[in-house]
């Protein structure tokens, strides 16, 4: 076997090993970054959804206590349509 073909085989084998290790490292780093970013986005969305549900529950309780729709709009920041949906939901 010629010396240059031995070096070519060694190079090819080393290249393949390096490529595989690089892929595994990049995949792991990408997974960790994606997981972290996904968790942060999901956490923020979950907090916002929980906040909206709490506001809706407060508005529902204010309606039941007799507070006017106008006051509820001011206090909660909900739209008239959102408050009307709560009213319709409670009457069903």
N, C-alpha and C positions, 0 to 999 in steps of 0.2 A: 504494500500500500504506500502510496506517495505521501510525503510529509505534508504537503499542502492540503491533501484531502483529509488527513487526520485533524489538522487544524480547523478545517471547514466543519467536520463532524463535531469537534469539541465546541466550536463557536455556535453551531446550530443547537446543540444540546444545552449549552449555557444560555443561549437566547430564549429557548423554550422554557427553561426553568425560571429565568428572570421574568419572562412575560407572565407565566402562571403565578408567581409570587406577587408581582405587581397587580395582577388582576384581583387576587384574593385580598390584598391590602386595600386596593381602591374600592372593591365591593364592600368590605367591612366598614371602611370609613364612610362610604356613601350610605350604607344602611344606617349607621349610627347618626349621621347628619339628618337623613330623612326621617328617622324615628323621632329624633329630638324636635325637629321642625313640625312634624305631624302632631306630636304631643302638645307642643305649645299652641298650635292653631286650634286643635280640638279643645284644649283647656280654655282658651279665650272664648271660643264659640259656646262652650258649655256654660261658662260664667254669664255670658250675655243672655243666653236662653233662660237660665235660672233667674236672672235679674228681670227679664220681661215677664216671666211667670209670676214672680213676686209682685210686680207692679199690677198685673192683672188681678191677682188675688186681693190686693189692697183696694183696688177700684171696685171690685165685686162687693167687698165688705162695706165700703163707703156707700155704694148704691143701696145695699140692704139696710144701712143705718139711716137712710133718708136724705143723704147729701145730694144736692142738685148736680145734674150732669155738668153744668158750667163749672162748678167748683171742682169737680173731679177732674175735668180737663186741665184746669189750672194746676191742681196739686200733683197730678201724676204725669202730665205731659203726653198722655194718650190722645189719639185723635177721636173725634166724635164717632166715627165709624167703629173704632175699636171698643169704645164704651157701649155703643149700641149693640155690638156683637155680644158683649157680656150680658147686657139686658136680655137679649133674645135667648141666649144660652140658659140663663137662670129661669126663664118662663117656660122652657120646654120640659 
